[in-house]
């Protein structure tokens, strides 16, 4: 009896185990379709119809992505009341603050002379609390800036697909930004 038990134990213990293959998270997002957000504020832009924009005070707003648990926070400044230099310094300070955990920065500059818009989109690569930051301005009257925040722990590997998807939305926002 003991021999039979040992034989079964050894036979079962010697079977080869096969490791599971590496897999990636299979996240699928809807194809972005854009609609124009217009209000009494001095700017308009296109946003993804799968998002929910909400106008806040002083023409600031948030664009929520409920399925991704992410929110794009947008702030507007009138350059008659705010200094462009101060706003650029604040933008750089925000990048320093959120970039402490980032391994690198990717920057995309944007310019549309016909619509008098220049801007930049910065992506922080790494476990930052906010991986996307942008601004758009005409450098005379208007300045719009924004950041993307997720309602979850900052884990870049897990958030990378959502960040990539929303990065396209922010690019579209800058491309469609108009001053009213």
Residue frames as a rotation matrix with the C-alpha (Angstrom) as fourth column:
UNK 1
0.568 0.823 0.000 0.00
0.823 -0.568 0.000 0.00
0.000 0.000 -1.000 0.00
UNK 2
0.476 -0.469 -0.744 2.77
0.107 -0.809 0.579 2.41
-0.873 -0.355 -0.335 0.88
UNK 3
-0.602 -0.729 0.327 4.59
0.388 0.091 0.917 1.52
-0.698 0.679 0.228 -2.35
UNK 4
-0.110 0.656 0.747 1.47
0.986 -0.024 0.167 2.26
0.127 0.754 -0.644 -4.38
UNK 5
0.807 0.398 -0.435 1.08
0.503 -0.851 0.154 5.60
-0.309 -0.343 -0.887 -2.61
UNK 6
0.053 -0.885 -0.462 4.74
0.038 -0.461 0.887 6.51
-0.998 -0.065 0.009 -3.25
UNK 7
-0.599 -0.252 0.760 4.46
0.702 0.291 0.650 5.44
-0.385 0.923 0.003 -6.88
UNK 8
0.338 0.815 0.470 1.38
0.920 -0.392 0.020 7.62
0.201 0.425 -0.882 -7.42
UNK 9
0.749 -0.108 -0.654 2.97
0.272 -0.849 0.452 10.50
-0.604 -0.517 -0.607 -5.53
UNK 10
-0.302 -0.947 -0.113 6.19
0.142 -0.162 0.977 10.30
-0.943 0.279 0.183 -7.58
UNK 11
-0.457 0.188 0.869 4.31
0.879 0.242 0.410 9.82
-0.134 0.952 -0.276 -10.84
UNK 12
0.618 0.766 0.175 2.05
0.776 -0.630 0.016 12.82
0.123 0.126 -0.984 -10.21
UNK 13
0.654 -0.423 -0.628 4.93
0.151 -0.740 0.655 14.94
-0.741 -0.523 -0.420 -8.88
UNK 14
-0.385 -0.906 0.175 7.14
0.322 0.046 0.946 14.33
-0.865 0.421 0.274 -11.91
UNK 15
0.324 0.530 0.783 4.70
0.931 -0.033 -0.364 15.57
-0.167 0.847 -0.504 -14.52
UNK 16
-0.718 -0.659 0.225 5.98
0.695 -0.691 0.197 18.53
0.026 0.298 0.954 -16.41
UNK 17
0.230 0.759 -0.609 4.25
0.612 -0.600 -0.516 21.83
-0.757 -0.254 -0.602 -15.76
UNK 18
-0.226 -0.206 0.952 3.79
0.923 -0.357 0.142 24.21
0.310 0.911 0.271 -18.65
UNK 19
-0.690 -0.042 -0.723 4.09
0.417 -0.839 -0.350 27.93
-0.592 -0.543 0.596 -17.87
UNK 20
0.458 0.887 0.059 1.27
0.658 -0.294 -0.693 30.16
-0.598 0.356 -0.719 -18.95
UNK 21
-0.173 -0.521 0.836 2.11
0.929 -0.369 -0.038 32.30
0.328 0.770 0.548 -21.96
UNK 22
-0.781 -0.124 -0.612 2.58
0.361 -0.889 -0.281 36.03
-0.510 -0.440 0.739 -21.42
UNK 23
-0.038 0.837 0.546 -0.53
0.977 -0.083 0.194 37.99
0.208 0.541 -0.815 -22.19
UNK 24
-0.974 -0.158 0.163 -1.51
0.136 -0.981 -0.137 41.61
0.182 -0.111 0.977 -22.46
UNK 25
-0.489 0.829 -0.271 -4.62
0.245 -0.168 -0.955 43.20
-0.837 -0.534 -0.121 -21.10
UNK 26
-0.697 0.270 0.664 -7.22
0.708 0.118 0.696 43.16
0.110 0.956 -0.274 -23.86
UNK 27
-0.260 0.589 -0.765 -8.78
0.337 -0.687 -0.644 46.59
-0.905 -0.425 -0.020 -23.45
UNK 28
-0.508 0.186 0.841 -10.94
0.838 -0.120 0.532 47.87
0.200 0.975 -0.095 -26.25
UNK 29
-0.499 0.329 -0.802 -12.08
0.203 -0.855 -0.477 51.44
-0.843 -0.400 0.360 -26.55
UNK 30
0.514 0.758 0.402 -14.71
0.612 0.005 -0.791 52.77
-0.602 0.652 -0.461 -28.91
UNK 31
-0.314 -0.544 0.778 -13.59
0.921 -0.373 0.111 54.55
0.229 0.751 0.619 -32.06
UNK 32
-0.527 0.041 -0.849 -13.43
0.473 -0.816 -0.333 58.21
-0.706 -0.577 0.410 -31.16
UNK 33
-0.084 0.555 0.828 -16.12
0.868 -0.368 0.334 60.40
0.490 0.746 -0.451 -32.65
UNK 34
-0.768 -0.403 -0.497 -15.82
0.607 -0.706 -0.365 64.09
-0.204 -0.582 0.787 -31.92
UNK 35
0.387 0.849 0.359 -18.39
0.839 -0.486 0.245 66.81
0.382 0.206 -0.901 -31.32
UNK 36
-0.452 -0.562 0.693 -17.75
0.292 -0.827 -0.481 70.50
0.843 -0.015 0.538 -30.73
UNK 37
0.012 0.374 -0.928 -18.14
0.995 -0.101 -0.027 71.91
-0.104 -0.922 -0.373 -27.23
UNK 38
-0.501 -0.078 0.862 -19.43
0.325 -0.940 0.104 75.46
0.802 0.332 0.496 -27.42
UNK 39
0.113 0.509 -0.853 -20.47
0.992 -0.107 0.067 77.73
-0.057 -0.854 -0.517 -24.57
UNK 40
0.956 0.224 0.192 -20.41
0.227 -0.974 0.004 81.38
0.188 0.040 -0.981 -23.55
UNK 41
0.463 -0.866 -0.189 -16.70
0.273 -0.064 0.960 80.95
-0.843 -0.496 0.207 -22.79
UNK 42
0.512 -0.280 -0.812 -14.14
-0.687 -0.701 -0.192 82.51
-0.516 0.656 -0.551 -25.14
UNK 43
-0.641 -0.715 -0.278 -13.02
-0.745 0.493 0.449 79.15
-0.184 0.495 -0.849 -26.56
UNK 44
0.657 0.744 0.124 -14.44
-0.685 0.657 -0.314 76.03
-0.315 0.121 0.941 -28.16
UNK 45
-0.555 -0.821 -0.134 -12.96
-0.818 0.509 0.266 72.63
-0.150 0.258 -0.955 -29.03
UNK 46
0.251 0.573 -0.780 -13.89
-0.636 0.705 0.313 69.14
0.730 0.417 0.541 -30.15
UNK 47
-0.415 -0.322 0.851 -14.24
-0.861 0.440 -0.254 66.39
-0.292 -0.839 -0.460 -27.57
UNK 48
-0.937 0.028 -0.348 -14.88
-0.092 0.941 0.326 62.66
0.336 0.337 -0.879 -27.75
UNK 49
-0.125 0.982 0.143 -18.62
-0.663 -0.190 0.724 61.95
0.738 -0.004 0.675 -27.67
UNK 50
0.219 0.164 -0.962 -17.94
0.413 0.877 0.244 59.10
0.884 -0.451 0.124 -25.20
UNK 51
-0.767 -0.513 -0.385 -16.83
0.587 -0.319 -0.744 61.71
0.259 -0.797 0.546 -22.66
UNK 52
0.406 0.903 -0.143 -18.99
0.866 -0.330 0.376 63.95
0.292 -0.276 -0.916 -20.51
UNK 53
-0.608 -0.642 0.467 -17.99
0.462 -0.765 -0.449 67.64
0.645 -0.057 0.762 -20.43
UNK 54
0.472 0.716 -0.515 -19.11
0.870 -0.284 0.403 69.85
0.142 -0.638 -0.757 -17.56
UNK 55
0.011 -0.392 0.920 -18.54
0.232 -0.894 -0.384 73.60
0.973 0.218 0.081 -17.47
UNK 56
0.061 -0.092 -0.994 -17.25
0.998 0.030 0.059 74.91
0.025 -0.995 0.094 -14.15
UNK 57
0.786 0.248 -0.566 -16.77
0.366 -0.925 0.102 78.44
-0.498 -0.287 -0.818 -12.86
UNK 58
0.309 -0.647 -0.697 -14.61
-0.476 -0.740 0.475 80.99
-0.823 0.185 -0.537 -14.72
UNK 59
0.647 0.098 -0.756 -14.81
-0.759 0.177 -0.626 78.92
0.072 0.979 0.189 -17.91
UNK 60
-0.646 -0.728 0.230 -12.89
-0.747 0.665 0.007 76.03
-0.158 -0.167 -0.973 -16.45
UNK 61
0.459 0.835 -0.303 -14.26
-0.866 0.497 0.057 72.60
0.198 0.236 0.951 -17.14
UNK 62
-0.455 -0.541 0.707 -13.83
-0.562 0.791 0.243 68.92
-0.691 -0.286 -0.664 -16.69
UNK 63
0.136 0.402 -0.905 -14.26
-0.908 0.417 0.048 66.26
0.397 0.815 0.422 -19.32
UNK 64
-0.061 -0.090 0.994 -15.05
-0.760 0.650 0.013 62.95
-0.647 -0.755 -0.108 -17.60
UNK 65
-0.248 -0.062 -0.967 -14.37
-0.708 0.692 0.138 59.51
0.661 0.719 -0.215 -19.06
UNK 66
0.293 0.456 0.840 -16.49
-0.951 0.231 0.207 57.38
-0.100 -0.860 0.501 -16.69
UNK 67
0.971 0.111 -0.210 -15.63
-0.150 0.972 -0.178 54.00
0.184 0.205 0.961 -18.23
UNK 68
0.242 -0.960 -0.139 -11.92
0.350 0.220 -0.911 54.72
0.905 0.172 0.389 -17.78
UNK 69
0.692 0.103 -0.715 -12.31
0.719 -0.194 0.668 56.46
-0.070 -0.976 -0.209 -14.41
UNK 70
-0.482 -0.876 0.005 -10.39
0.861 -0.472 0.190 59.40
-0.164 0.096 0.982 -15.83
UNK 71
0.708 0.665 -0.237 -11.03
0.617 -0.746 -0.251 63.13
-0.344 0.032 -0.939 -15.95
UNK 72
-0.313 -0.711 0.630 -9.44
0.867 -0.484 -0.116 65.82
0.387 0.510 0.768 -18.06
UNK 73
0.385 0.369 -0.846 -9.39
0.734 -0.678 0.039 69.08
-0.559 -0.636 -0.532 -16.06
UNK 74
-0.161 -0.346 0.924 -9.24
0.870 -0.491 -0.033 72.23
0.465 0.799 0.380 -18.18
UNK 75
0.166 0.128 -0.978 -8.60
0.698 -0.716 0.025 75.76
-0.697 -0.686 -0.208 -16.92
UNK 76
0.334 0.013 0.943 -9.00
0.803 -0.528 -0.277 78.97
0.494 0.849 -0.187 -18.89
UNK 77
-0.073 -0.395 -0.916 -7.07
0.713 -0.663 0.229 82.21
-0.698 -0.636 0.329 -18.23
UNK 78
0.882 0.276 0.383 -7.69
0.454 -0.717 -0.529 85.64
0.128 0.640 -0.757 -19.70
UNK 79
-0.011 -1.000 -0.001 -4.25
0.978 -0.010 -0.207 87.09
0.207 -0.003 0.978 -20.44
UNK 80
0.050 0.089 0.995 -5.55
0.009 -0.996 0.088 90.58
0.999 0.004 -0.051 -19.62
UNK 81
0.755 0.320 0.572 -5.78
-0.553 -0.158 0.818 89.35
0.352 -0.934 0.057 -16.01
UNK 82
0.788 -0.503 0.356 -2.90
0.120 0.692 0.711 86.83
-0.604 -0.518 0.606 -15.91
UNK 83
0.220 -0.819 -0.531 0.70
-0.866 -0.414 0.280 87.01
-0.449 0.398 -0.800 -17.03
UNK 84
0.812 0.033 -0.583 1.74
-0.427 0.714 -0.555 84.57
0.398 0.699 0.594 -19.76
UNK 85
-0.217 -0.971 -0.099 5.17
-0.506 0.199 -0.839 84.18
0.835 -0.132 -0.535 -18.10
UNK 86
-0.466 0.120 0.877 3.54
-0.861 0.165 -0.480 83.28
-0.203 -0.979 0.027 -14.77
UNK 87
0.627 0.770 0.114 1.25
-0.701 0.622 -0.348 80.74
-0.339 0.139 0.931 -16.47
UNK 88
0.529 -0.528 -0.664 4.23
-0.362 0.568 -0.739 79.11
0.767 0.632 0.110 -18.21
UNK 89
-0.561 -0.741 0.369 6.12
-0.638 0.103 -0.763 78.95
0.528 -0.663 -0.531 -14.90
UNK 90
-0.079 0.625 0.777 3.09
-0.878 0.326 -0.351 77.38
-0.472 -0.710 0.523 -13.22
UNK 91
0.822 0.352 -0.448 2.85
-0.551 0.693 -0.466 74.85
0.146 0.630 0.763 -16.05
UNK 92
0.047 -0.904 -0.426 6.53
-0.369 0.380 -0.848 73.94
0.928 0.197 -0.315 -15.62
UNK 93
-0.588 -0.207 0.782 6.09
-0.805 0.060 -0.590 73.62
0.075 -0.976 -0.202 -11.84
UNK 94
0.453 0.826 0.336 3.16
-0.800 0.543 -0.254 71.27
-0.392 -0.153 0.907 -12.41
UNK 95
0.699 -0.271 -0.661 5.33
-0.353 0.673 -0.650 69.15
0.621 0.688 0.375 -14.70
UNK 96
-0.430 -0.892 0.139 8.08
-0.527 0.123 -0.841 69.05
0.733 -0.435 -0.523 -12.06
UNK 97
-0.313 0.389 0.866 5.61
-0.910 0.139 -0.391 68.07
-0.272 -0.911 0.311 -9.35
UNK 98
0.696 0.685 0.215 3.90
-0.576 0.712 -0.402 65.32
-0.429 0.156 0.890 -11.35
UNK 99
0.677 -0.463 -0.572 7.09
-0.439 0.370 -0.819 64.28
0.591 0.805 0.047 -13.11
UNK 100
0.077 -0.692 0.718 8.96
-0.991 0.027 0.132 63.13
-0.111 -0.721 -0.684 -9.99
UNK 101
0.098 0.029 0.995 7.99
-0.271 0.963 -0.001 59.50
-0.958 -0.269 0.103 -10.63
UNK 102
0.938 0.292 -0.187 8.30
-0.235 0.138 -0.962 59.74
-0.255 0.946 0.198 -14.42
UNK 103
0.271 -0.864 0.424 11.17
0.570 0.499 0.652 58.08
-0.776 0.066 0.628 -16.22
UNK 104
-0.810 -0.518 0.273 10.91
0.538 -0.473 0.697 60.43
-0.232 0.712 0.663 -19.21
UNK 105
-0.016 0.752 -0.659 8.84
-0.060 -0.659 -0.750 63.20
-0.998 0.028 0.056 -20.83
UNK 106
-0.530 -0.047 0.847 7.49
0.830 0.173 0.530 63.14
-0.171 0.984 -0.052 -24.39
UNK 107
-0.236 0.416 -0.878 6.50
0.050 -0.897 -0.439 66.52
-0.970 -0.148 0.191 -25.82
UNK 108
-0.273 0.251 0.929 4.45
0.961 0.123 0.249 67.29
-0.052 0.960 -0.275 -28.92
UNK 109
-0.720 0.005 -0.694 4.37
0.068 -0.995 -0.077 70.93
-0.691 -0.102 0.716 -30.02
UNK 110
-0.038 0.788 0.614 1.36
0.968 0.182 -0.174 72.27
-0.249 0.587 -0.770 -31.89
UNK 111
-0.658 -0.104 -0.746 0.87
0.012 -0.992 0.127 75.38
-0.753 0.075 0.654 -34.04
UNK 112
-0.057 0.676 0.735 -2.07
0.989 0.140 -0.053 76.51
-0.139 0.723 -0.676 -36.15
UNK 113
-0.885 -0.400 -0.237 -1.38
0.365 -0.914 0.179 79.96
-0.288 0.071 0.955 -37.62
UNK 114
-0.620 0.710 0.333 -4.81
0.197 -0.270 0.943 80.18
0.759 0.650 0.027 -39.28
UNK 115
0.459 0.851 -0.256 -6.58
0.425 0.042 0.904 79.86
0.780 -0.524 -0.342 -35.92
UNK 116
0.073 -0.528 0.846 -3.87
-0.532 -0.738 -0.415 81.64
0.844 -0.420 -0.334 -33.92
UNK 117
0.907 0.202 0.369 -3.18
-0.420 0.491 0.763 78.70
-0.027 -0.847 0.531 -31.61
UNK 118
-0.128 -0.908 -0.399 0.14
-0.507 0.405 -0.761 77.41
0.852 0.105 -0.512 -30.34
UNK 119
0.651 0.398 0.647 0.39
-0.757 0.275 0.593 74.72
0.058 -0.876 0.480 -27.73
UNK 120
-0.486 -0.815 -0.314 2.07
-0.695 0.579 -0.426 71.67
0.530 0.011 -0.848 -26.38
UNK 121
0.782 0.621 -0.045 1.12
-0.499 0.668 0.553 68.22
0.373 -0.410 0.832 -25.13
UNK 122
-0.370 -0.904 0.214 3.45
-0.845 0.231 -0.483 66.62
0.387 -0.360 -0.849 -22.57
UNK 123
0.738 0.492 -0.462 3.20
-0.272 0.843 0.464 62.92
0.618 -0.217 0.756 -21.72
UNK 124
-0.032 -0.701 0.713 4.92
-0.999 0.026 -0.019 61.76
-0.005 -0.713 -0.701 -18.55
UNK 125
0.314 0.040 -0.949 6.09
-0.313 0.948 -0.064 58.16
0.896 0.317 0.310 -18.88
UNK 126
-0.801 -0.536 -0.267 6.08
0.055 0.379 -0.924 56.46
0.597 -0.754 -0.274 -15.49
UNK 127
-0.218 0.723 -0.656 3.95
0.895 0.416 0.161 56.09
0.389 -0.552 -0.737 -12.38
UNK 128
-0.976 -0.096 0.198 2.87
0.047 -0.970 -0.240 59.72
0.215 -0.224 0.951 -12.22
UNK 129
-0.497 0.849 -0.181 -0.43
0.405 0.043 -0.913 60.79
-0.767 -0.527 -0.365 -10.65
UNK 130
0.646 0.656 -0.391 -1.10
-0.065 -0.462 -0.884 62.71
-0.760 0.597 -0.256 -13.88
UNK 131
-0.084 -0.747 0.660 0.47
0.601 0.490 0.631 61.57
-0.795 0.450 0.408 -17.15
UNK 132
-0.142 0.079 0.987 -0.95
0.938 -0.307 0.160 64.10
0.315 0.948 -0.031 -19.66
UNK 133
0.058 0.115 -0.992 -0.54
0.495 -0.866 -0.071 67.87
-0.867 -0.487 -0.107 -19.48
UNK 134
-0.213 -0.091 0.973 -1.20
0.962 -0.193 0.193 70.44
0.170 0.977 0.129 -22.18
UNK 135
-0.139 0.286 -0.948 -1.66
0.275 -0.909 -0.315 74.10
-0.951 -0.304 0.048 -22.93
UNK 136
-0.126 0.129 0.984 -2.96
0.979 -0.144 0.145 76.15
0.160 0.981 -0.108 -25.85
UNK 137
0.074 0.100 -0.992 -2.69
0.479 -0.876 -0.053 79.91
-0.875 -0.471 -0.113 -26.25
UNK 138
0.714 0.059 0.698 -2.78
0.654 -0.411 -0.635 82.78
0.249 0.910 -0.332 -28.72
UNK 139
-0.235 -0.901 -0.364 -0.13
0.966 -0.174 -0.192 84.50
0.109 -0.397 0.911 -26.51
UNK 140
-0.782 -0.013 0.623 -2.17
0.096 -0.990 0.100 87.73
0.616 0.138 0.775 -26.45
UNK 141
-0.260 0.802 0.538 -5.61
-0.826 -0.473 0.306 87.15
0.500 -0.366 0.785 -24.90
UNK 142
0.708 0.704 0.054 -6.25
-0.670 0.646 0.367 83.47
0.223 -0.296 0.929 -24.17
UNK 143
-0.572 -0.814 -0.100 -4.55
-0.720 0.557 -0.414 80.59
0.393 -0.165 -0.905 -22.37
UNK 144
0.678 0.734 0.034 -6.04
-0.688 0.619 0.379 77.14
0.257 -0.281 0.925 -21.82
UNK 145
-0.529 -0.847 -0.056 -4.27
-0.750 0.497 -0.437 74.45
0.398 -0.189 -0.898 -19.83
UNK 146
0.591 0.801 0.095 -5.22
-0.764 0.518 0.384 70.99
0.259 -0.299 0.918 -18.65
UNK 147
-0.655 -0.718 0.234 -4.24
-0.754 0.606 -0.254 67.75
0.041 -0.343 -0.939 -16.97
UNK 148
0.185 0.652 -0.735 -5.53
-0.456 0.720 0.524 64.20
0.871 0.238 0.431 -16.99
UNK 149
-0.597 -0.298 0.745 -6.18
-0.802 0.257 -0.540 62.44
-0.031 -0.919 -0.392 -13.68
UNK 150
-0.248 0.491 -0.835 -7.38
-0.134 0.836 0.531 58.90
0.959 0.244 -0.142 -13.06
UNK 151
0.323 0.449 0.833 -9.39
-0.914 -0.080 0.398 57.80
0.246 -0.890 0.385 -10.04
UNK 152
0.962 -0.122 -0.243 -6.95
0.154 0.981 0.116 54.95
0.225 -0.149 0.963 -9.36
UNK 153
0.526 -0.845 -0.101 -3.41
0.142 -0.030 0.989 54.28
-0.839 -0.534 0.104 -8.18
UNK 154
0.598 -0.342 -0.725 -0.76
-0.767 -0.507 -0.393 55.57
-0.234 0.791 -0.565 -10.61
UNK 155
0.033 -0.554 0.832 0.49
0.086 0.831 0.550 52.43
-0.996 0.053 0.075 -12.35
UNK 156
-0.155 -0.127 -0.980 1.73
-0.797 -0.570 0.200 53.39
-0.584 0.812 -0.013 -15.80
UNK 157
-0.967 -0.255 -0.017 1.86
-0.219 0.791 0.572 49.84
-0.133 0.557 -0.820 -17.14
UNK 158
-0.505 0.849 0.155 -1.83
0.725 0.515 -0.458 49.35
-0.468 -0.118 -0.876 -16.40
UNK 159
0.279 0.661 -0.696 -2.91
0.240 -0.750 -0.616 52.84
-0.930 0.004 -0.368 -17.47
UNK 160
-0.666 -0.699 -0.260 -0.84
-0.045 -0.310 0.950 53.04
-0.744 0.645 0.175 -20.68
UNK 161
-0.650 0.450 0.612 -3.66
0.758 0.324 0.567 51.91
0.057 0.832 -0.551 -23.02
UNK 162
0.450 0.858 -0.247 -6.08
0.877 -0.477 -0.060 54.48
-0.169 -0.190 -0.967 -21.56
UNK 163
0.131 -0.496 -0.858 -3.41
0.142 -0.847 0.512 57.19
-0.981 -0.189 -0.041 -21.59
UNK 164
-0.844 -0.475 0.249 -2.68
0.268 0.030 0.963 56.46
-0.464 0.880 0.102 -25.26
UNK 165
-0.220 0.862 0.458 -6.37
0.960 0.107 0.261 56.63
0.176 0.496 -0.850 -26.13
UNK 166
0.652 0.522 -0.549 -6.88
0.664 -0.743 0.081 59.91
-0.366 -0.418 -0.832 -24.26
UNK 167
-0.331 -0.841 -0.428 -3.69
0.299 -0.524 0.797 61.35
-0.895 0.136 0.425 -25.71
UNK 168
-0.728 0.144 0.670 -5.43
0.676 -0.011 0.737 61.28
0.113 0.989 -0.090 -29.11
UNK 169
0.379 0.925 -0.035 -8.38
0.904 -0.362 0.229 63.16
0.199 -0.118 -0.973 -27.60
UNK 170
0.398 -0.302 -0.866 -6.09
0.401 -0.792 0.460 65.87
-0.825 -0.530 -0.194 -26.22
UNK 171
-0.743 -0.645 0.178 -4.39
0.407 -0.225 0.885 66.19
-0.531 0.730 0.430 -29.62
UNK 172
-0.322 0.728 0.605 -7.81
0.852 -0.056 0.521 66.62
0.413 0.683 -0.602 -31.21
UNK 173
0.580 0.487 -0.653 -8.68
0.757 -0.618 0.211 69.22
-0.301 -0.617 -0.727 -28.55
UNK 174
-0.131 -0.716 -0.686 -5.56
0.236 -0.694 0.680 71.26
-0.963 -0.073 0.260 -29.45
UNK 175
-0.848 -0.199 0.491 -6.15
0.499 0.011 0.866 70.88
-0.178 0.980 0.090 -33.20
UNK 176
-0.160 0.902 0.402 -9.76
0.807 -0.115 0.579 72.05
0.569 0.417 -0.709 -32.88
UNK 177
-0.126 0.067 -0.990 -9.20
0.839 -0.525 -0.142 74.80
-0.529 -0.848 0.010 -30.27
UNK 178
-0.206 0.157 0.966 -10.79
0.690 -0.677 0.257 78.06
0.694 0.719 0.031 -31.43
UNK 179
-0.831 -0.054 -0.554 -11.01
0.447 -0.658 -0.606 81.46
-0.332 -0.751 0.571 -29.78
UNK 180
0.040 0.945 0.324 -14.48
0.993 -0.073 0.090 83.00
0.108 0.318 -0.942 -29.76
